[in-house]
Amino acid sequence: MTDRSARDTAPVLHTDVLDDLGRAITHGSLPAGSVLTLATLAEDHGVSRTVIREAVRVLESLGMVESRRRVGVRVLPATHWQVLDPRLIRWRLSGPQRDEQLRRLTELRLAVEPTAARLAALRATPAAAARLVELAATLRRLGEEGRGTDPGYLTADIDFHALLIEASGNDMLGALADVIAEVLAGRTQLHLSPELPVAEALDHHERLARAVATGDVDAAEDHARGIVMEVWHELRDVTFTAD
């Protein structure tokens, strides 16, 4: 392999190894307290120590492991993890505790999105409000066509909620946009998004968009809460099975 081709494949190897280790830790097959060495990890994954070091650095930045000289790489308990990092959310949603993870994320949405909607009704630009109305109409059209599981529906849904949070004008809320996107994508990947969305959810999206456009703060907050409560009710009695 030439030096150039080696450089081209290194990022892919790094990402693959990172995902493998991230899932192993979040799924519990590498529980807290486990101690690993770079040599063992490199051998197990069939990659160089350089690739392993890069993956470990990312895991350290997420609070999932710590490296100590003469000890190795130790897996840290979940209380140390950067639980709002989108990668970590993705790994946890793919594991055996994904039902509890999705419920916790829905609780977070319930705490965040109604406030973001209220602020958006105060601060959204005319262009942002018009785009929300347009996205809500797209969700209505695709939903009524029975395309609630299509990639286009998911994209429109993610864009709607990301724009709503951005339009709040609060950068701290805005930092959670990627978290909300992972929750929405996770529902689809877990086959929880129906082909024919609940009519009330589509109504809430449209009424929320109109409330933002007209500056109706109370209605915006109420309909944002209504959207998340629809998900809350769906999840309340759901039990997942591992793939």
C-alpha positions, 0 to 999 in steps of 0.5 A: 500500500502506498503512503497516499492510500494509507492516509486515505484509509486511516480516517475510515479505520479510525471511525470504525474502531471508534464506533466499535469501542464506543458501542462496546462501552455503552452496551456494557461488553466493556464495563466500567473498570475494564483495563485495556492496552493499546497493543491489545486493542490494535491486535483485536481490531487489526489496526495500527497503534496510531489508529487506536490512539486517535480513537482513545483520544476521542473516547477520553474527550467524551469522558468514557476512558482514561489513559494512565502510563504503566496502567493502560486505558481504563473504562470510566463509569457512565457518570463521567460521560459527556452524555449529550454528545451526538456520537454517544447518544447514537451508540447508546440508542443502538444498545440494550438500554436504548428504551431507557435512553430514548425515554430520557431524551424525550424528557429532555425534549419536553424540558427544552422544546416548549421554551424554545418555541416560546422564544421563537415566537418572540424572535424568529425572523420572517424568513425562519417563520416562513420556512417553519410553515413550509416544513410543517406543510411538507410533513403534512403532505408526506405523512398523509401519503403514508411516508412517515418512515421515508428519509424525506420525512425524517429530514423535514422533521429534523430541519423543522425542530433544528430551525425552531431551536435556532429561531429561539435566539438562545445559543445554549438551546441551539447547542442541543439541536444535534441532540434533538436530531439524534433523538428523531433519527433514533426513533426512525432507526428503532422503527418507532416512527409510523408510516402514517403519522398521528394526525394530532402530531401533524396538526401540532407541527402546523399550528406551532409554525403558524404560532411562531409566524404570528408571534403567539407565544402561548400557542407556540409553547403549547403546540411544541409541548403537544408534539413531544407529548405525542412521543411520550405517550408512544414510548410509555408502554414500549418495550424494545428487543435487542436486534 
